[in-house]
Amino acid sequence: MNSPDTEIYDLRGLKCPYPAIKTEKRLRAMASGATLTVETTDPLAVIDIPHLCNEKGHTLLLNEKTDSGHRFVIRKG
């Protein structure tokens, strides 16, 4: 599933607002068009991560429930 330009960022165990803050910081350091897969367990991430993408111009490619939380695949805008 992951292409070579995809990073996996494991943020499981962190509570709001840290998943969104850390995701934003990681995306800032990445090249435009790169893809980031974020793994979370915080239930509020399903609100925060899509909102972050919308506000910052990133594309949310995938938003899926996993056994332990949620997975988001984001393409940096």
Residue frames as a rotation matrix with the C-alpha (Angstrom) as fourth column:
MET 1
0.563 0.827 0.000 0.00
0.827 -0.563 0.000 0.00
0.000 0.000 -1.000 0.00
ASN 2
0.662 -0.350 -0.663 2.79
0.060 -0.857 0.512 2.43
-0.747 -0.378 -0.546 0.82
SER 3
0.826 -0.444 0.347 4.81
0.364 -0.051 -0.930 3.90
0.431 0.895 0.120 -2.01
PRO 4
-0.029 -0.953 -0.302 8.44
0.930 0.085 -0.358 4.95
0.367 -0.291 0.884 -1.47
ASP 5
-0.673 -0.225 0.705 7.44
0.104 -0.972 -0.212 8.60
0.732 -0.069 0.677 -0.95
THR 6
0.460 0.872 0.169 5.02
-0.176 -0.097 0.980 7.69
0.870 -0.480 0.108 1.85
GLU 7
-0.754 -0.616 0.228 6.03
-0.315 0.034 -0.949 8.13
0.577 -0.787 -0.220 5.48
ILE 8
0.229 0.787 -0.573 4.19
0.450 0.436 0.779 6.36
0.863 -0.436 -0.254 8.30
TYR 9
-0.599 -0.325 0.732 3.75
-0.396 -0.674 -0.624 8.50
0.696 -0.663 0.275 11.40
ASP 10
-0.160 0.494 -0.855 2.67
0.614 0.728 0.305 6.53
0.773 -0.476 -0.420 14.47
LEU 11
-0.652 0.027 0.758 0.81
-0.437 -0.830 -0.346 8.83
0.620 -0.557 0.553 16.86
ARG 12
0.256 0.747 -0.614 -1.11
0.174 0.589 0.789 6.10
0.951 -0.309 0.021 18.68
GLY 13
-0.001 -0.170 -0.985 -1.50
0.971 0.237 -0.042 6.82
0.240 -0.957 0.165 22.37
LEU 14
-0.943 -0.328 -0.056 -1.40
0.332 -0.924 -0.189 10.61
0.010 -0.197 0.980 22.03
LYS 15
-0.026 0.964 -0.263 -4.45
0.906 -0.088 -0.414 12.64
-0.422 -0.249 -0.872 23.06
CYS 16
0.407 0.328 0.852 -5.94
0.701 -0.710 -0.061 15.75
0.585 0.623 -0.519 21.46
PRO 17
0.841 0.280 -0.463 -4.51
-0.334 -0.403 -0.852 18.13
-0.425 0.871 -0.245 20.37
TYR 18
0.020 -0.997 0.080 -1.13
-0.457 0.062 0.887 16.39
-0.889 -0.054 -0.454 19.92
PRO 19
-0.038 -0.074 0.997 -1.96
0.684 0.725 0.080 14.20
-0.728 0.685 0.023 16.88
ALA 20
0.806 0.395 0.441 -3.01
0.592 -0.525 -0.611 17.27
-0.010 0.754 -0.657 14.86
ILE 21
0.796 -0.561 -0.227 -0.12
-0.457 -0.803 0.382 19.43
-0.396 -0.200 -0.896 16.09
LYS 22
-0.088 -0.887 0.454 2.48
-0.190 0.462 0.866 16.75
-0.978 -0.010 -0.210 15.34
THR 23
0.207 0.236 0.950 0.91
0.833 0.467 -0.297 15.96
-0.514 0.852 -0.100 11.96
GLU 24
0.983 0.176 0.050 1.03
0.178 -0.857 -0.484 19.64
-0.042 0.485 -0.873 10.97
LYS 25
0.479 -0.872 -0.100 4.67
-0.599 -0.409 0.688 19.92
-0.641 -0.270 -0.719 12.05
ARG 26
-0.176 -0.537 0.825 5.66
0.248 0.787 0.565 16.79
-0.952 0.305 -0.006 10.11
LEU 27
0.520 0.448 0.727 3.83
0.805 0.026 -0.592 17.95
-0.284 0.894 -0.347 6.98
ARG 28
0.921 -0.209 -0.329 5.64
-0.240 -0.969 -0.055 21.32
-0.308 0.130 -0.943 7.10
ALA 29
0.052 -0.992 0.115 8.96
-0.551 0.068 0.832 19.47
-0.833 -0.106 -0.543 6.85
MET 30
-0.084 -0.014 0.996 7.87
0.526 0.849 0.057 17.41
-0.846 0.529 -0.064 3.84
ALA 31
-0.955 -0.261 -0.140 8.01
-0.007 -0.455 0.890 18.20
-0.296 0.851 0.433 0.12
SER 32
-0.163 0.924 -0.347 4.83
-0.803 -0.329 -0.498 19.27
-0.574 0.198 0.795 -1.62
GLY 33
0.239 0.355 -0.904 3.07
-0.855 0.518 -0.022 16.24
0.460 0.778 0.427 -3.10
ALA 34
-0.801 -0.539 -0.261 4.60
-0.324 0.756 -0.569 13.81
0.503 -0.371 -0.780 -0.58
THR 35
0.273 0.924 -0.269 2.27
-0.280 0.344 0.896 11.44
0.921 -0.169 0.352 1.23
LEU 36
-0.762 -0.426 0.488 2.03
-0.565 0.069 -0.822 10.92
0.316 -0.902 -0.294 4.98
THR 37
0.065 0.742 -0.667 0.19
0.133 0.656 0.743 8.03
0.989 -0.137 -0.057 6.65
VAL 38
-0.574 -0.167 0.801 -0.87
-0.684 -0.439 -0.582 8.90
0.449 -0.883 0.138 10.20
GLU 39
-0.204 0.465 -0.861 -1.94
0.425 0.835 0.350 6.26
0.882 -0.295 -0.368 12.73
THR 40
-0.618 0.053 0.785 -3.93
-0.593 -0.686 -0.421 7.52
0.516 -0.726 0.455 15.74
THR 41
-0.616 0.498 -0.610 -5.96
0.672 0.736 -0.079 6.22
0.410 -0.459 -0.789 18.67
ASP 42
-0.850 0.290 -0.439 -7.43
0.099 -0.732 -0.674 9.58
-0.517 -0.617 0.594 19.75
PRO 43
-0.148 0.875 0.461 -11.17
0.899 0.314 -0.306 9.65
-0.413 0.369 -0.833 18.87
LEU 44
0.538 0.368 -0.758 -11.01
0.152 -0.927 -0.342 13.42
-0.829 0.068 -0.555 18.25
ALA 45
-0.574 -0.809 -0.129 -8.45
-0.047 -0.125 0.991 12.92
-0.818 0.575 0.034 15.48
VAL 46
-0.402 0.488 0.775 -11.33
0.887 0.418 0.197 12.05
-0.227 0.766 -0.601 13.12
ILE 47
0.790 0.604 -0.104 -12.38
0.577 -0.790 -0.208 15.69
-0.208 0.104 -0.972 13.47
ASP 48
0.541 -0.620 -0.568 -8.98
-0.111 -0.723 0.682 17.35
-0.833 -0.306 -0.460 13.89
ILE 49
-0.432 -0.811 0.395 -7.00
0.304 0.282 0.910 15.73
-0.849 0.513 0.125 11.05
PRO 50
-0.054 0.446 0.893 -9.58
0.998 0.014 0.054 16.38
0.012 0.895 -0.446 8.27
HIS 51
0.894 0.368 -0.255 -9.96
0.397 -0.915 0.070 19.96
-0.207 -0.164 -0.965 9.59
LEU 52
0.167 -0.929 -0.329 -6.17
-0.006 -0.335 0.942 20.42
-0.986 -0.155 -0.062 9.50
CYS 53
-0.499 -0.352 0.792 -6.07
0.715 0.349 0.606 19.21
-0.490 0.869 0.077 5.89
ASN 54
0.381 0.759 0.527 -8.90
0.915 -0.391 -0.099 21.53
0.131 0.520 -0.844 4.89
GLU 55
0.879 -0.017 -0.476 -7.36
0.187 -0.907 0.378 24.55
-0.438 -0.421 -0.794 6.63
LYS 56
0.120 -0.965 -0.232 -3.80
-0.241 -0.255 0.937 24.01
-0.963 -0.057 -0.263 5.33
GLY 57
0.389 0.117 -0.914 -4.59
-0.893 -0.196 -0.405 22.91
-0.226 0.974 0.029 1.75
HIS 58
-0.778 -0.600 0.189 -3.59
-0.551 0.795 0.256 19.24
-0.303 0.095 -0.948 2.06
THR 59
-0.043 0.745 -0.666 -5.55
-0.809 0.365 0.462 16.39
0.587 0.558 0.587 0.44
LEU 60
-0.260 0.069 0.963 -6.99
-0.737 0.630 -0.244 13.71
-0.624 -0.773 -0.113 2.69
LEU 61
-0.501 -0.040 -0.865 -6.66
-0.767 0.483 0.422 10.59
0.401 0.874 -0.273 0.53
LEU 62
-0.180 0.397 -0.900 -7.88
0.232 0.906 0.354 8.08
0.956 -0.146 -0.255 3.11
ASN 63
-0.471 0.153 0.869 -9.71
-0.849 -0.347 -0.399 8.23
0.241 -0.925 0.293 6.43
GLU 64
0.120 0.505 -0.855 -10.34
-0.270 0.845 0.461 4.73
0.955 0.175 0.238 7.77
LYS 65
0.590 0.150 0.793 -11.10
-0.807 0.132 0.576 3.05
-0.018 -0.980 0.199 11.06
THR 66
-0.254 -0.697 -0.670 -8.52
-0.468 0.695 -0.546 0.50
0.847 0.175 -0.503 12.20
ASP 67
0.182 0.293 -0.938 -8.59
0.546 0.763 0.345 -2.09
0.817 -0.576 -0.021 14.99
SER 68
-0.225 -0.402 -0.888 -6.86
0.974 -0.130 -0.188 0.32
-0.040 -0.906 0.420 17.36
GLY 69
-0.244 0.116 -0.963 -8.02
0.273 -0.945 -0.183 3.72
-0.931 -0.307 0.199 16.09
HIS 70
0.856 0.506 -0.107 -7.83
0.084 -0.341 -0.936 5.56
-0.510 0.793 -0.334 12.78
ARG 71
-0.276 -0.889 0.365 -5.53
0.712 0.066 0.699 5.82
-0.646 0.452 0.615 9.78
PHE 72
0.761 0.397 -0.512 -5.25
-0.009 -0.784 -0.621 8.93
-0.648 0.477 -0.593 7.65
VAL 73
-0.123 -0.779 0.615 -3.35
0.913 0.154 0.378 9.21
-0.389 0.608 0.692 4.38
ILE 74
0.692 0.287 -0.662 -2.56
0.189 -0.958 -0.218 12.82
-0.697 0.026 -0.717 3.53
ARG 75
0.147 -0.646 0.749 -0.94
0.968 -0.061 -0.243 14.33
0.203 0.761 0.616 0.43
LYS 76
-0.212 -0.312 -0.926 0.85
0.594 -0.794 0.131 17.55
-0.776 -0.522 0.353 1.26
GLY 77
0.763 0.577 0.291 -0.52
0.603 -0.473 -0.642 20.53
-0.233 0.666 -0.709 -0.64
